[in-house]
Each structure stands twice: as C-alpha cells, then as structure tokens.
Amino acid sequence: MSANLRSLLPKKLPKNDREQAVLFGLIDLYLKHGKPIGSQTLQDDGFESLSSATIRNYFAKLESMGYLKQPHTSGGRIPTEKAFRFYADAFQDQGILDASHGAILEEVFRKKGKEIAPLIHQASEMLSKLSKCAVFISMPRFDQDFIQEVKLIQLDPMRLLTIIITDFGLIRTETIYLEQEVDDSFIKKCEKYFLWRLNKGENVTFEREMHAKQAQRIYNETMVRHVVGYLNFSTEEILRCGVSKLLAYPEFSDASAVVNSLALLEDEEQMRAVLRECSRKTTLTYWIGDELCPHVAPGAENTVIAIPYRINQMIAGSVALIGPLRVPYRELFGLLHHFSELISTTLTDIFYKHQISFRQPTGSGAQRIECSSDMVQANRSILIEDKTR
C-alpha cells in the first residue's frame, strides 16, 4: 500500500485495515474516472503489494457486504450507496479545499455593498461553477429594506405584472388584474406615479379621472400585497441556480434519470425540508441515494450535501449542493465549509455596518432577530419610503 493511499485513511480504522484501504482506493478511482474498476487497475494504482487474485477476493467480500456491485459479469466493480456513505462518514472532517477555489470565493465576498440578494446570488452561482453541482440556498427576510424602484409590464390588456426592486437587491413580483383595459402610455405614466408616491419623482397628471383612480388602485394593491407578504411569511425564500451543470454528468444522460434525479429541485417544499433539517443539525449534513426519501421518490441517484450559515452567531439559513452519487466528497466538504465561513462573516459585517436585522419564518408569522441593540423597532422594519434621505 502506497504512503499516499495510507494518508487517505481516516483516524479510526475498522478491524480489517486492508479491506477498507481497497474499498477507499476503488472509490477514489471511480470518483475520478466514472468507470467500473477492475483488480488490475487498482493494483496499478497504489496496490502493487497485492496480487490481482487477492484484490479480487477482497472485491468479492466487499460485494457480499453490500459495498460493491458488479454491473456486468466479468467486469469491474463500482461502489454502492452504502460504500459512498461509509466513505463520506470517514472523511467528513477532512475536507480538501483547492487554494484557487478558495481565492475565487473570497474575491466574490469582498464586495460588501448593501445589495445582499445579488451578493448571495453571485456567490451561489460561483459555488455552482466551482462544485459543478446545482445549488439551492435558503435566505431569511431582511429588515430596513426600502423600495428602490417599481416596474410595470403589461401582460395583456387586463393584467399587469408589477416588479418591486429593493435596496438590498430583492425582487418581488405581483400580477394585478385591471378593471378596464390600459395602453402603453398609461403604463408609462403609472410608473412615474409610483415614483412620485415613493418620493422619487415629480407628480404626474392623468388626462382622465378614471385613469388617476386606476393608477391609485394599482399602487395601493401592489404596496399592500408587498407589506403583507413581507411581514407575514411562513416559508423561507429559496434561491436555486446551476441546474444545467447536472446535464454534463453521464449519469443524467438518460431523460428518465434526469426526471427522477432532479425532482427535488422542482419541489420547493422538499428543498425547504432538506435545508431546515441541516439547520436543525447545525453542521454539515449529507444525504446519499435513497437516504433522500421521503424528500424524493426511491431510486433517485443523487447526493445532497448541505451546511448552515450564520449571522451574528445565529443560524440564518443553509446552502446545499446536489449532484450524482459520484461527486468528489472531500473536495465538496472543504468547499462548502469555506463558503459557509465566508458568507457568515460577510453578512454579519454588512448587518452591523448598515444596522440591519433579519427575520426567520415560523409556524405563525416570523421571528425577528436583531444584530445590535439599537435597531429600529419592528413597526419600522419594512419601509416603503425612505424618510432618512
């Protein structure tokens, strides 16, 4: 057994050191190449002291124990879900961080402006790129967030889409049904009317009183929905990105495999359940294959790895990676730990600098959490007009 391979072994070894070394050696090769591993291949990769016949005997024993399977008769072996779990458990505290990946994430988090949502989105996109996995992350509701801009898009003569953009870069949309048809000129005037109501522009004169009343109704409906939705929420906001990264894996080349394996990303409630479980455990958590039940149907060959992040030492949410069973577990463990540390430090700095508090959803409304003792009161936590300017 080579010195390099021996260094990969965890501190606590089972009774048979050599069996575990063979298993971990096979898993490492499978993670690297994605093909069944034969005895000769393993022998040439650090196991020169063992004969091919001896390695095949270990393969047979590990297969009988449920750690290996042989897709084709007389072919090589591949790890089972049980083997991946054993491997992940052994190395969960020995994550590896590529120095260049760490530097890239650190550069993203150096941008500590007030626009929190775009920062989290950009960081999540970079995490997806570096991990080659899909990412989903839960976010709390941020207080002291002013409405910065409102855009109106006409869906059809009787429907408008209102888009609210806040200081923190959050974007919220509402579909407003109209009492009468409108045209482009009304939409443009209505946007200016919104800006005037938000103290960001000059007053607008409508040619007809009915148009003025229509604009007022649209404004009132949009703002009431925004305020009610902001203050009374029971589920975390979920950001997801990088789903297309999964299509590069040969495991997802079959359409049915994609449908089964990506079901989790189409079900926000199940995504929330995974992230909440991670937050409750307060540490790195992972699910491999059927361990994802009941979050997904049996047979989905996925791995999900999640870790919580904190604001002012309090858990604010969790971020998760989703990929196939064959992912570089140690590298992803190291990458996620680094991401969690960076986002926790950055958000805590932003919250203290800008005197912000945040809210966590509960079963009946939301729990408000402050980052300092002199925060504005709860009735000022959502601000439509910024009177401080």
N, C-alpha and C positions, 0 to 999 in steps of 0.2 A: 504494500500500500504506500503511495507516494506521500511525502510530507505535506504537499498542498492539499491533498484529499483529507488527510488526517486533521488538518486545521479547520476543515468544514464541519467536523463532528461537534455536536452540542456537548456541553459540560457533563450532563447526566446521560450516561450510556446504558442501554438495556443489557441484558445478560450476555447476549452474543454481539460483541463489538463488530465482528467481521460481517455478519448479516446486515447490520444497519449501514455499514460502510458501502456494501454492494448496492443496497437499496438506494441510498442517497447518491451514489455515483451514477446509477442508472437514471434517477430523476433529473440530476443536473444535465446529463447528456440529452434526455428527452426534452427538457425545457429549452435547450439550445437548438436542437435540430428538428424537433417535432416528428420524429420517425421512430418506429419500434427499434429497440436496442438489443442487439444480439450479444452473445457471450464474447465473441472475438472483438467486437467493437469496444466493449467495456474493458477487456483485458489490455487493449492497446492504449487505453486512456487512464493509466494510473494503477492498474491491477496486474502488472506483469508477473508478480509473485504468485498469482493463482493461475492454474490451468483452466482452459476453456471448459473442461468437464466439471471441475469444481465449481466454477461460476454457474454452469447450467444447473447443478444440484441446488445451489443457493436460489436460483431463479424458481425452480420447482417448489422449494419450500416456501418462499415468499408468496408464490401464487396460491399455494394451499392455505396460506394465512390471510389471503384476501388483499395483498398489497400490490400484486402484479396481475396482469391478464395478457393473454396471447391472442391478438386479433386474428392471426392466420396460423394454421398448423405449420410447424417447422419454421415459423418466422420468429422475429424478436418479440420482446415484451414491452408493455407500456404500463405506467403507473395507474392505479385506480384512485377513486376519490379518497379512499381510506389512506392510501400512501401519501397523497398530497396533504391531507390533514396532519398526518404524522410529521411530514417534512416541515410544514408551516409551524406547527407547535414547537418543533425543535429550534427553529430559527427566528421566532417572533421577536426576541430581544436582541437579535444580532443582525439588524437591518444594515444594508450597504447603501451608501449614498455616493453616487457619481459626483465628483467635485464640480464638474462643468454644469451638471443639472442643478446643483445647489446654488451656484453663482447666478444662473439664469433666473431662478425663482427669487433670489434676493434682489435682483435688479428690478423685477416687476413690483415687489413690495416696497421699493424705495419711493415710489410715487404715493405720498401720503396726503393727497388732497382731500377735500371734503366729499368728493363723489365716491361714496363707499361701494355702491352697487356696481359701477363699471370696474372698480378695482377688483372686486371679488370675481366678477365675470372674466376679466382678463387673466387673473391668476388661475382660475379654473380651466380656462382654455389652454394655458401653458402647461398646467398639470396634466391635462389630457394628451397634449402633444408629447410630453416627456415620457409619460407612462404607457402611451399607445392604448389607452383604455378610455371608455366613456366615464364621465364624471357626473355625479349629482351631489348637491350640497344644500343643506337647509340653512335658512337665514332668519334671524329674528326681525321684528318690526322696529325701525329706528324712530326715535322721537326727535323733536326740534327740527323737523324737516319741512321746509317751505315749498309751496308750489311755485315752480320757476316758470313754467310755460304750459299752455294748453293748445293742442292742435285739433282741428276738426276735419274729418274725412267723410264725404258723402258716400254712403254705401248704395243707396238708391233714393228716389225722391222722398221716401217717407222714413228713412233711417240715417242716423249719423253715428260715426264712431268717434268718441272723444278720447284723446290721449293726453294724460297728465304726466308731466315730467317734473320731478322734484329736485331740490338742491343736492340730495345725495345720489342723484342719478337714477332713482327708481322710476319705472314707467308703469302706469296703470291705465287700463282701457275700459270703457263702458260703451255699450250700444244704447243709443237714445232713440226711441220711437217718436215720430213727429205727429202733430195734429193736422198739419197741412203740408203740402209739397213746398220745397225750397229749391233755390238755384245757387250757382257758384257765387254770384255777387252777395247773396245773403250770408253764405258761409264765410266769406272774407270779412264782412262787417261783423259777423258774430264773433270771430276770433279776436278782432280789435276790441269788441265789447268785453270779452273775457279779460283781456289785458287791462282794460280800464278798471274793471271791478277788482282786479288784483293789484291796483296801484302801479301798473307798469306801462301805462299809455294814456292817451287823451280820450275824452269821451267821444262816442260815436252817435250820430243822428240817423235814425231809420226813417225812411220816407213814409212808411205806413205804421200806424199804431199797432196793428196786429203783428207786424214783424218785430217791433220792440218787445211786445209781450212774449212772443215766441222765443226770442233770444234770452229774455229773463228766465223763462221756464226751463230752457236748456241749461243755462248756467246753474240755476237752483238745483235741478235734478242731478247734474254732474257732481256738484260740490257736496250735496247731502249724501250721495252714494259713496263718495270718496271718504268723507268723515266717518260715516257709519262703518264702512269696511275697514277703515284704519284702526278704529278704536275697539271694534268688536270682531275679533278673529279667533278661530279655534284651531287652525292648522297652520303649520309652518309654510313659508314660501319656499318652493323648491326651484333651484336653478339646475339645469342639466345641459351638458354640451359634450361634443366629441363622439356622438353615437356612430358616425361614419367610420371612426377609427376601427371599429369592430369588424367591418367588412373586409379588412385586409387579412384577417386570420383565416387560414384554410378551414378551421373548424366551423366557420359560419358561411362557407361557400354554398351550402345547400339551403334553399329557401325555407324549408320546414325547420331547419336548425336555427335560422335567424328568427323566425316567428316565435319558437319556443324559448330561445335564449334571451331575446330582448323583451319578453313580456313584462318584466319588472320595470323597464324604462317607460312603458306605456301606462303604468298604473301608479299615479302619484300617491295614493293612499298606502300602497305597499312600500313605495320608496320612503315615505314618512315613517312607516313602522320599522324599517331597517335602520334608519338614521336615529330614531328615538331609542331603539334598543342599544345602539352604540353609545348614545349619550348617557343612558342609564348605567352602562357598564363603566363609563368614564375612561376607557382605554381603547387601544387598537383592537378591533374585532373583525373576524372574517367568517364568511360562510362559503362552503365549497360544495358544488353539486346539489344533491338533494337536501343538504342542510338548509337550503333556502326555502324549503317548504315550511309553512304554508304561504310564503310570500310569492312563490311562483309554483307552477304545476310540476309534478315529478318529471324527471327526465331532462330538465334544462341543464346543460353542461356549462354552467357559469361559476365564476368565482367573484365574490364581492368582498372588498377589503375597505373598512371604514375606520375613521378616527375622529374624535371630537376636537373642537377648538374652543378657546375661552376668551372672554372679555373681562378684564379685571378679576382674573382667577375664577370666574363663574362660567360654566359651560353655556355657550351661546348657540351652538349648532354642531353639526357633524358633516364631514365630507367623505364621499365613498367613490371607489373605483370599481368598475365592472368590466370583466374580461372573460375569456375562456378559462377552462381548468388549467391550461398550460400558460401560466404567467410567471415571470421572474419574481417569486415571492419575496426573496430577501431584498432585492432592489426596490420593489414597491413598498415594502415596510419602511425602508430607510427614507424613501422619497416622501411618503405620507407623514412620517414623524417630522421631517423638516418643514413641510408645508404647514402642518398644524402649529408648529412653533412660530413660523413667520407670520401667519395670519392672526394668531393670538396676540403677538407683540404689536403688530401694526394697528389692528383695530383698537386695542387698548390705548395706544398713543393717540389715535385720532379722537377717540371718545373723550379723553381727558383734555386734549387741546381745544376741542370745539364744544366742550360741556354738553355732551350728548348722553342720553340714556336709551335703553332698548327694552323691548317687550318680548316676552315669551308667551306663546299660546297656552291656554289651559282649557280644561273642560268647560268652563263657563266664563269666556271672555279672555282677558290677557293679564299676565303678571308683569308689572313694570319693574325694571331693575336699573338702578342709578349707578353711575360710575364716580360720582362725587357727592358731597353733602349739600352743595349749594345749587342743585339743579332747579330749573323752573318747575313749577307744580304740574301735576298730571293734567289739569284742565288747560295747560298751555302746551301740551306735548305735541299736538298737531296744529300747525299754523298755516292758514290759507294765505294771509297777508303778512309780510314781514314788516312790522312796525318799527323795528330797530334801525332801519337804514335811514 
